[in-house]
């Protein structure tokens, strides 16, 4: 999301969201002054509103899937993604996954914030799923801190396949940024296809997911 749209959201949309959806926000003081990777749990489409709430009025981008849509719906989705600065991802195509990863690294190196949901999809049960390695791959390519964010209440308001309820139930809990300096230094000297590199990716992912889980628990 470019700065103009982000400021518009901050001034005009955030107060509305605050009044009708947000119950509580904790940890705003933990948000880094520089750019970072925001990693959050994923329960609902309302999570995009919750994470955007944390990021505005700064420039930020999200990764959004496209593989479940077709026809005019998909065209409209791409239009919205363009306006909002969303990086499109077709999870069924390896080429699309690689392109999304490169674009994510690009926007971070440009100085923007990246929002990512490590589970890769919304939970169908309300419980947090297992994290995928994408967040760790992006971290090792950029060295930027990962900001864990736990979101509660969005599953109740808009579960996958359910109807939207308007209530002030969303709780946003922002943890302290994670730097993983030791893992970053170790990975510098490793081939990205090596077993040790993959172990580092998994270790970072597990720690990020544990931090998010601690926030929502």
Backbone as JSON, one array per atom type, in Angstrom:
{
  "sequence": "XXXXXXXXXXXXXXXXXXXXXXXXXXXXXXXXXXXXXXXXXXXXXXXXXXXXXXXXXXXXXXXXXXXXXXXXXXXXXXXXXXXXXXXXXXXXXXXXXXXXXXXXXXXXXXXXXXXXXXXXXXXXXXXXXXXXXXXXXXXXXXXXXXXXXXXXXXXXXXXXXXXXXXXXXXXXXXXXXXXXXXXXXXXXXXXXXXXXXXXXXXXXXXXXXXXXXXXXX",
  "N": [[0.85, -1.19, 0.0], [0.67, 2.12, -0.99], [2.02, 5.26, 0.29], [0.15, 7.37, 0.21], [-2.43, 6.12, 0.06], [-2.24, 4.69, 2.39], [-2.1, 6.71, 4.35], [-4.63, 7.82, 3.94], [-6.17, 5.67, 4.82], [-5.38, 5.62, 7.47], [-6.38, 8.09, 8.44], [-9.14, 8.21, 7.75], [-10.31, 5.59, 7.66], [-9.28, 3.99, 9.77], [-10.32, 5.1, 12.26], [-13.0, 4.3, 12.04], [-12.82, 1.5, 11.95], [-11.71, 1.15, 14.45], [-13.83, 1.88, 16.07], [-15.89, 0.05, 15.51], [-14.88, -2.57, 15.38], [-12.43, -3.11, 16.78], [-11.35, -4.26, 19.85], [-9.19, -4.26, 21.65], [-5.77, -3.23, 21.73], [-2.49, -4.18, 22.13], [0.95, -3.51, 22.83], [1.96, -1.64, 21.0], [4.21, -0.12, 21.31], [6.24, -1.8, 20.64], [6.66, -1.82, 17.94], [8.99, -1.59, 15.37], [11.0, 1.26, 14.39], [12.18, 1.32, 11.92], [11.84, -0.54, 8.79], [10.2, -3.78, 8.6], [9.34, -7.3, 8.97], [6.15, -8.31, 9.3], [4.63, -10.83, 11.03], [1.82, -12.78, 11.36], [-0.87, -14.68, 12.89], [-3.5, -16.47, 11.12], [-6.81, -16.26, 10.76], [-9.03, -15.29, 9.44], [-10.5, -13.25, 6.81], [-10.62, -10.79, 7.92], [-8.27, -10.42, 9.2], [-6.53, -9.07, 7.57], [-7.4, -6.47, 7.84], [-6.83, -6.08, 10.52], [-3.99, -6.33, 10.63], [-3.3, -4.33, 8.85], [-4.19, -2.19, 10.34], [-2.21, -2.03, 12.25], [-0.05, -1.21, 10.71], [-0.56, 1.21, 9.24], [0.26, 4.75, 9.19], [2.21, 3.93, 7.37], [4.12, 2.72, 4.5], [3.19, -0.4, 3.24], [3.05, -3.9, 2.4], [1.2, -6.82, 1.49], [1.04, -10.4, 1.11], [-1.01, -12.04, -1.08], [-3.24, -14.67, -1.89], [-4.2, -16.1, -5.05], [-5.21, -18.34, -6.22], [-7.71, -19.48, -5.75], [-9.66, -18.24, -7.14], [-11.46, -17.13, -10.09], [-12.25, -15.97, -13.46], [-14.28, -13.01, -13.67], [-14.23, -12.35, -11.0], [-11.6, -12.89, -10.27], [-10.26, -11.01, -11.85], [-11.21, -8.64, -10.69], [-10.14, -8.99, -8.17], [-7.39, -8.82, -8.71], [-7.3, -6.15, -9.44], [-7.93, -4.89, -6.99], [-5.74, -5.8, -5.52], [-3.71, -4.47, -6.85], [-4.28, -1.77, -6.23], [-4.01, -1.84, -3.45], [-1.43, -2.67, -3.1], [-0.78, -5.38, -2.89], [1.01, -8.41, -3.01], [0.65, -10.77, -5.44], [-0.05, -14.29, -5.23], [0.0, -17.47, -6.5], [-0.55, -20.37, -5.12], [-0.34, -22.88, -6.14], [1.5, -22.97, -8.11], [4.89, -23.26, -8.73], [6.54, -21.36, -9.94], [5.13, -18.98, -9.46], [5.3, -18.86, -6.68], [8.04, -18.47, -6.32], [8.33, -16.0, -7.59], [6.74, -14.36, -5.97], [8.2, -14.47, -3.6], [10.58, -13.2, -4.39], [9.57, -10.64, -4.96], [8.66, -9.89, -2.46], [11.06, -9.69, -1.04], [12.15, -7.59, -2.49], [10.42, -5.36, -1.94], [10.88, -5.03, 0.75], [13.62, -4.41, 0.82], [13.43, -1.99, -0.37], [12.5, -0.45, 1.63], [9.97, -0.72, 2.68], [7.24, -2.16, 4.64], [6.53, -5.6, 5.19], [3.77, -7.72, 5.29], [2.96, -10.89, 6.44], [1.41, -14.1, 6.56], [2.31, -16.77, 8.15], [1.14, -19.34, 8.23], [-0.02, -19.72, 5.79], [-2.61, -20.07, 4.91], [-6.07, -19.54, 5.84], [-7.16, -20.64, 9.06], [-9.33, -23.42, 9.58], [-10.47, -24.26, 11.84], [-10.18, -22.52, 13.91], [-8.0, -22.8, 15.46], [-4.46, -22.24, 15.57], [-2.45, -23.07, 12.79], [0.32, -25.02, 11.43], [3.38, -23.37, 10.75], [4.67, -22.26, 7.6], [7.74, -22.19, 5.62], [8.24, -19.75, 4.41], [8.37, -17.18, 5.7], [10.78, -17.36, 7.11], [12.58, -17.72, 5.0], [12.41, -15.27, 3.7], [13.33, -13.61, 5.73], [16.05, -14.49, 5.98], [17.0, -13.61, 3.58], [16.96, -10.88, 3.85], [17.54, -9.98, 6.46], [16.03, -8.42, 8.12], [14.11, -7.46, 11.03], [11.64, -9.67, 12.48], [8.36, -9.11, 13.28], [6.28, -10.39, 15.59], [2.78, -10.91, 15.63], [-0.19, -11.4, 17.31], [-3.52, -12.26, 16.7], [-6.81, -12.06, 17.83], [-10.26, -13.01, 17.83], [-11.13, -12.5, 15.2], [-11.88, -14.84, 13.9], [-14.29, -15.52, 15.04], [-15.86, -13.41, 14.15], [-15.77, -13.47, 11.34], [-15.57, -16.29, 10.08], [-13.99, -18.69, 7.82], [-16.04, -19.11, 5.04], [-18.21, -18.25, 6.46], [-20.62, -15.78, 7.74], [-20.33, -12.22, 8.02], [-20.0, -10.63, 11.14], [-20.57, -7.72, 13.0], [-18.87, -6.62, 15.56], [-17.16, -5.39, 18.47], [-14.69, -7.12, 18.89], [-12.13, -7.8, 18.19], [-8.85, -8.46, 19.11], [-5.6, -7.26, 19.21], [-2.34, -8.21, 19.55], [0.89, -7.27, 19.97], [4.08, -8.47, 19.7], [7.54, -8.42, 20.84], [10.12, -7.45, 18.55], [11.84, -9.91, 16.59], [15.14, -10.89, 16.04], [17.06, -12.84, 15.36], [19.91, -13.04, 15.09], [22.11, -14.78, 15.37], [21.33, -17.04, 13.85], [21.12, -15.83, 11.36], [23.78, -15.1, 10.76], [25.01, -17.62, 10.68], [23.71, -18.77, 8.49], [24.69, -17.34, 6.34], [26.98, -18.53, 5.32], [26.19, -20.86, 4.2], [24.91, -23.17, 1.76], [21.81, -22.63, 0.21], [20.31, -24.85, -0.32], [21.21, -26.79, 1.3], [21.22, -29.2, 4.01], [21.68, -28.14, 6.58], [21.03, -25.46, 6.22], [18.3, -25.66, 5.72], [17.49, -26.61, 8.2], [17.93, -24.36, 9.76], [16.04, -22.63, 8.64], [13.7, -23.98, 9.43], [13.95, -23.85, 12.21], [13.82, -21.07, 12.74], [11.24, -20.54, 11.77], [9.68, -22.13, 13.52], [10.18, -20.86, 15.97], [9.12, -18.32, 15.51], [6.4, -18.95, 15.15], [5.86, -19.97, 17.67], [6.13, -17.68, 19.24], [4.01, -16.14, 18.25], [1.9, -17.8, 19.0], [2.16, -17.66, 21.79], [1.33, -15.04, 22.16], [-1.39, -15.09, 21.44], [-2.37, -16.86, 23.25]],
  "CA": [[0.0, 0.0, 0.0], [1.5, 3.31, -1.05], [1.88, 6.13, 1.45], [-1.08, 8.15, 0.11], [-3.55, 5.28, 0.44], [-2.04, 4.33, 3.79], [-2.51, 7.87, 5.15], [-6.1, 7.89, 3.83], [-6.7, 4.63, 5.7], [-5.12, 6.05, 8.84], [-7.22, 9.24, 8.83], [-10.57, 8.03, 7.53], [-10.81, 4.23, 7.88], [-8.88, 3.46, 11.07], [-11.27, 5.44, 13.33], [-14.22, 3.48, 11.88], [-12.45, 0.15, 12.38], [-11.53, 1.25, 15.91], [-15.13, 2.02, 16.74], [-16.83, -1.06, 15.3], [-14.28, -3.91, 15.38], [-11.27, -3.3, 17.65], [-11.59, -4.29, 21.29], [-7.98, -3.96, 22.4], [-4.47, -3.33, 21.05], [-1.37, -4.16, 23.07], [2.31, -3.65, 22.31], [2.3, -0.69, 19.92], [5.57, 0.37, 21.55], [7.2, -2.78, 20.12], [6.81, -1.68, 16.49], [10.27, -0.95, 15.02], [10.94, 2.51, 13.63], [12.52, 0.97, 10.54], [10.94, -1.52, 8.19], [10.23, -5.08, 9.24], [8.44, -8.34, 8.48], [5.09, -8.56, 10.28], [4.14, -12.2, 10.91], [0.62, -12.92, 12.19], [-1.73, -15.84, 12.67], [-4.48, -16.19, 10.07], [-8.09, -16.86, 11.06], [-10.16, -14.68, 8.74], [-10.15, -12.12, 5.93], [-10.51, -9.59, 8.76], [-6.89, -10.29, 9.65], [-5.9, -8.03, 6.75], [-7.75, -5.2, 8.45], [-6.11, -6.0, 11.79], [-2.58, -6.07, 10.4], [-3.23, -2.99, 8.26], [-4.39, -1.28, 11.47], [-0.9, -1.89, 12.89], [0.95, -0.64, 9.8], [-0.81, 2.57, 8.74], [0.21, 5.26, 7.82], [3.44, 3.61, 6.66], [3.98, 1.89, 3.31], [3.29, -1.82, 3.55], [2.56, -4.83, 1.38], [0.81, -8.15, 1.94], [1.04, -11.45, 0.1], [-2.38, -12.52, -1.19], [-3.38, -15.79, -2.81], [-5.1, -15.89, -6.2], [-5.52, -19.62, -6.86], [-9.07, -19.91, -5.49], [-10.58, -17.36, -7.84], [-11.41, -17.21, -11.54], [-13.16, -15.08, -14.18], [-14.38, -11.6, -13.29], [-13.82, -12.23, -9.59], [-10.14, -12.84, -10.23], [-9.86, -9.72, -12.4], [-11.5, -7.63, -9.67], [-9.17, -9.21, -7.1], [-6.11, -8.26, -9.15], [-7.45, -4.69, -9.37], [-7.81, -4.53, -5.58], [-4.36, -6.05, -5.13], [-2.9, -3.4, -7.41], [-4.54, -0.56, -5.44], [-3.55, -2.02, -2.07], [-0.03, -3.07, -3.06], [-0.69, -6.78, -2.48], [1.82, -9.27, -3.88], [-0.18, -11.94, -5.76], [0.59, -15.59, -5.11], [-0.72, -18.69, -6.85], [0.15, -21.36, -4.3], [-0.25, -24.14, -6.87], [2.54, -22.87, -9.13], [6.21, -22.99, -8.18], [7.03, -20.1, -10.51], [4.46, -17.9, -8.76], [5.85, -18.81, -5.32], [9.36, -17.86, -6.42], [8.14, -14.6, -7.94], [6.23, -13.67, -4.78], [9.32, -14.36, -2.68], [11.48, -12.15, -4.89], [8.89, -9.35, -4.82], [8.65, -9.6, -1.03], [12.41, -9.22, -0.71], [12.32, -6.31, -3.17], [9.74, -4.26, -1.26], [11.56, -4.83, 2.03], [14.87, -3.7, 0.56], [13.05, -0.62, -0.75], [12.2, 0.27, 2.86], [8.58, -0.9, 3.06], [6.9, -3.23, 5.57], [5.88, -6.75, 4.58], [2.87, -8.49, 6.16], [2.87, -12.27, 5.98], [0.73, -15.03, 7.45], [3.14, -17.96, 7.92], [0.36, -20.57, 8.04], [-0.26, -19.85, 4.36], [-4.04, -20.08, 4.63], [-6.86, -19.34, 7.06], [-7.53, -21.83, 9.83], [-10.72, -23.86, 9.46], [-10.92, -24.71, 13.16], [-9.96, -21.48, 14.91], [-6.69, -23.03, 16.07], [-3.36, -21.89, 14.69], [-1.83, -24.18, 12.1], [1.77, -25.07, 11.35], [3.95, -22.33, 9.9], [5.49, -22.63, 6.45], [9.1, -21.65, 5.71], [8.38, -18.51, 3.66], [8.79, -16.05, 6.53], [12.2, -17.53, 7.42], [13.33, -17.5, 3.76], [12.46, -13.82, 3.47], [14.22, -13.06, 6.76], [17.45, -14.77, 5.66], [17.37, -12.81, 2.4], [16.95, -9.44, 4.15], [18.07, -9.69, 7.78], [15.17, -7.48, 8.83], [13.42, -8.1, 12.16], [10.3, -10.22, 12.33], [7.49, -8.63, 14.35], [5.15, -11.32, 15.78], [1.5, -10.3, 15.99], [-1.27, -12.35, 17.58], [-4.85, -11.68, 16.47], [-7.91, -12.84, 18.4], [-11.6, -12.49, 17.59], [-11.54, -12.42, 13.8], [-12.52, -16.09, 13.5], [-15.69, -15.44, 15.48], [-16.58, -12.4, 13.38], [-15.87, -13.87, 9.93], [-14.85, -17.54, 9.81], [-14.03, -19.09, 6.42], [-17.34, -19.57, 4.61], [-19.26, -17.73, 7.33], [-21.13, -14.44, 7.5], [-19.69, -11.18, 8.82], [-20.66, -10.03, 12.3], [-19.93, -6.48, 13.4], [-18.75, -6.47, 17.01], [-15.83, -5.0, 18.9], [-14.12, -8.34, 19.48], [-10.77, -8.07, 17.71], [-7.73, -8.1, 19.97], [-4.32, -7.3, 18.5], [-1.24, -8.23, 20.52], [2.13, -7.11, 19.23], [5.23, -8.9, 20.49], [8.81, -7.75, 20.6], [10.73, -7.91, 17.29], [12.79, -11.03, 16.65], [16.25, -10.54, 15.15], [17.72, -14.07, 14.93], [21.23, -12.65, 14.59], [22.97, -15.96, 15.28], [20.91, -17.84, 12.7], [21.42, -15.07, 10.15], [25.21, -15.2, 10.51], [25.31, -19.0, 10.3], [23.16, -19.06, 7.16], [25.46, -16.64, 5.32], [28.03, -19.39, 4.77], [25.6, -22.14, 3.81], [24.13, -23.28, 0.53], [20.39, -22.58, 0.58], [19.71, -26.17, -0.5], [21.85, -27.72, 2.22], [20.42, -29.66, 5.14], [21.84, -27.21, 7.69], [20.26, -24.25, 5.91], [16.89, -26.02, 5.92], [17.27, -26.69, 9.64], [17.84, -22.98, 10.25], [14.73, -22.15, 8.22], [12.68, -24.59, 10.28], [14.11, -23.34, 13.57], [13.28, -19.7, 12.76], [9.79, -20.65, 11.61], [9.11, -22.67, 14.76], [10.27, -19.84, 17.02], [8.15, -17.27, 15.18], [5.07, -19.47, 15.42], [5.72, -20.07, 19.12], [5.91, -16.32, 19.74], [2.63, -15.77, 17.9], [1.03, -18.6, 19.85], [2.22, -17.08, 23.13], [0.55, -13.8, 22.17], [-2.84, -15.34, 21.4], [-2.74, -17.65, 24.4]],
  "C": [[0.89, 1.24, 0.0], [1.16, 4.26, 0.09], [0.58, 6.93, 1.41], [-2.3, 7.36, 0.56], [-3.46, 4.9, 1.92], [-2.44, 5.47, 4.72], [-4.03, 8.04, 5.11], [-6.74, 6.88, 4.79], [-6.53, 5.02, 7.16], [-6.12, 7.12, 9.3], [-8.7, 8.91, 8.78], [-11.1, 6.64, 7.89], [-10.48, 3.69, 9.27], [-9.84, 3.85, 12.19], [-12.57, 4.62, 13.26], [-13.96, 2.06, 12.38], [-12.31, 0.11, 13.91], [-12.86, 1.21, 16.64], [-15.99, 0.76, 16.63], [-16.22, -2.45, 15.43], [-13.21, -4.14, 16.45], [-11.65, -3.2, 19.12], [-10.37, -3.81, 22.07], [-6.74, -4.11, 21.51], [-3.38, -3.21, 22.11], [-0.05, -4.21, 22.31], [2.68, -2.73, 21.18], [3.72, -0.16, 20.07], [6.63, -0.57, 21.0], [7.44, -2.63, 18.62], [8.12, -0.96, 16.16], [10.07, 0.34, 14.23], [11.3, 2.27, 12.16], [11.55, -0.05, 9.98], [11.17, -2.9, 8.78], [9.29, -6.04, 8.54], [7.41, -8.59, 9.57], [4.54, -9.96, 10.02], [2.99, -12.4, 11.88], [-0.08, -14.24, 11.92], [-2.87, -15.45, 11.73], [-5.77, -16.96, 10.31], [-9.2, -16.46, 10.09], [-9.64, -13.63, 7.76], [-10.04, -10.83, 6.73], [-9.1, -9.4, 9.31], [-6.15, -9.22, 8.85], [-6.2, -6.64, 7.31], [-6.96, -5.0, 9.74], [-4.63, -5.68, 11.59], [-2.37, -4.71, 9.72], [-3.37, -1.92, 9.33], [-3.05, -0.99, 12.16], [0.06, -1.07, 12.02], [0.7, 0.81, 9.38], [-0.25, 3.6, 9.72], [1.46, 4.95, 6.99], [3.15, 2.77, 5.42], [4.14, 0.42, 3.69], [2.66, -2.65, 2.43], [2.19, -6.14, 2.05], [0.99, -9.12, 0.78], [-0.35, -12.05, 0.08], [-2.52, -13.61, -2.23], [-4.42, -15.49, -3.9], [-5.67, -17.2, -6.73], [-6.94, -20.11, -6.61], [-10.11, -19.11, -6.27], [-10.42, -17.5, -9.35], [-12.36, -16.17, -12.14], [-13.12, -13.64, -13.7], [-13.97, -11.37, -11.84], [-12.32, -12.1, -9.47], [-9.64, -11.51, -10.78], [-10.08, -8.6, -11.38], [-10.5, -7.75, -8.52], [-7.82, -8.61, -7.46], [-6.15, -6.73, -9.11], [-7.29, -4.21, -7.93], [-6.37, -4.72, -5.09], [-3.44, -4.94, -5.63], [-3.05, -2.11, -6.59], [-3.9, -0.67, -4.06], [-2.08, -2.45, -1.97], [0.17, -4.5, -2.57], [0.13, -7.56, -3.5], [1.03, -10.54, -4.18], [0.61, -13.24, -5.68], [-0.38, -16.69, -5.5], [0.03, -19.84, -6.18], [0.35, -22.68, -5.03], [0.87, -24.14, -7.91], [3.87, -22.46, -8.5], [6.77, -21.66, -8.67], [6.42, -18.9, -9.78], [5.0, -17.74, -7.34], [7.22, -18.14, -5.32], [9.26, -16.35, -6.71], [7.66, -13.79, -6.75], [7.34, -13.47, -3.76], [10.26, -13.24, -3.1], [10.86, -10.76, -4.72], [8.84, -8.93, -3.35], [10.0, -9.05, -0.58], [12.64, -7.82, -1.28], [11.68, -5.17, -2.4], [10.37, -3.99, 0.1], [12.85, -4.05, 1.85], [14.63, -2.26, 0.14], [12.7, 0.21, 0.48], [10.77, 0.13, 3.34], [8.44, -2.03, 4.08], [6.24, -4.36, 4.78], [5.03, -7.45, 5.63], [2.74, -9.9, 5.58], [2.17, -13.11, 7.04], [1.4, -16.39, 7.25], [2.37, -19.26, 7.74], [0.02, -20.8, 6.57], [-1.72, -19.85, 3.96], [-4.78, -19.86, 5.94], [-7.15, -20.67, 7.75], [-9.0, -22.15, 9.61], [-11.3, -24.27, 10.81], [-10.85, -23.62, 14.22], [-8.63, -21.62, 15.62], [-5.59, -22.74, 15.07], [-2.72, -23.13, 14.09], [-0.31, -24.1, 12.11], [2.29, -24.01, 10.38], [4.75, -22.91, 8.74], [6.79, -21.82, 6.47], [9.28, -20.29, 5.05], [8.89, -17.35, 4.48], [10.28, -16.14, 6.85], [13.06, -17.29, 6.17], [13.49, -16.0, 3.49], [13.38, -13.16, 4.48], [15.69, -13.27, 6.38], [17.92, -14.04, 4.42], [17.52, -11.34, 2.73], [17.6, -9.08, 5.49], [17.23, -8.72, 8.6], [14.41, -8.18, 9.94], [12.04, -8.61, 11.8], [9.48, -9.78, 13.53], [6.32, -9.6, 14.5], [3.9, -10.58, 16.24], [0.46, -11.4, 16.17], [-2.61, -11.66, 17.46], [-5.91, -12.62, 17.04], [-9.23, -12.18, 18.01], [-12.06, -12.49, 16.16], [-12.24, -13.69, 13.33], [-14.0, -16.07, 13.88], [-16.51, -14.48, 14.61], [-16.76, -12.78, 11.91], [-15.05, -15.14, 9.69], [-14.9, -17.87, 8.33], [-15.39, -19.69, 6.05], [-18.5, -19.05, 5.43], [-19.69, -16.32, 6.95], [-20.49, -13.45, 8.48], [-20.59, -10.72, 9.95], [-19.87, -8.79, 12.7], [-19.99, -6.35, 14.92], [-17.32, -6.06, 17.35], [-15.2, -6.18, 19.66], [-12.67, -8.58, 19.11], [-9.73, -7.55, 18.71], [-6.43, -8.28, 19.18], [-3.2, -7.2, 19.53], [0.08, -8.29, 19.77], [3.31, -7.47, 20.12], [6.47, -8.08, 20.19], [9.45, -8.3, 19.32], [11.78, -8.99, 17.52], [13.88, -10.79, 15.61], [17.02, -11.76, 14.64], [19.12, -13.8, 14.37], [22.16, -13.85, 14.41], [22.63, -16.81, 14.06], [21.26, -17.14, 11.38], [22.9, -15.19, 9.77], [25.61, -16.6, 10.06], [24.88, -19.28, 8.86], [23.96, -18.41, 6.04], [26.44, -17.56, 4.6], [27.5, -20.74, 4.3], [24.9, -22.06, 2.47], [22.65, -23.38, 0.92], [19.68, -23.92, 0.4], [20.28, -27.21, 0.47], [20.93, -28.08, 3.38], [20.49, -28.68, 6.31], [21.06, -25.92, 7.47], [18.76, -24.5, 6.15], [16.55, -26.12, 7.4], [17.14, -25.3, 10.25], [16.49, -22.38, 9.87], [13.64, -22.68, 9.13], [12.74, -24.06, 11.71], [13.53, -21.94, 13.7], [11.77, -19.73, 12.69], [9.12, -21.12, 12.9], [9.1, -21.62, 15.87], [9.28, -18.7, 16.77], [6.74, -17.72, 15.53], [4.82, -19.61, 16.93], [5.45, -18.71, 19.73], [4.49, -15.86, 19.46], [1.64, -16.52, 18.79], [1.0, -18.07, 21.28], [1.35, -15.82, 23.23], [-0.95, -14.07, 22.18], [-3.31, -16.2, 22.56], [-2.9, -16.77, 25.64]]
}
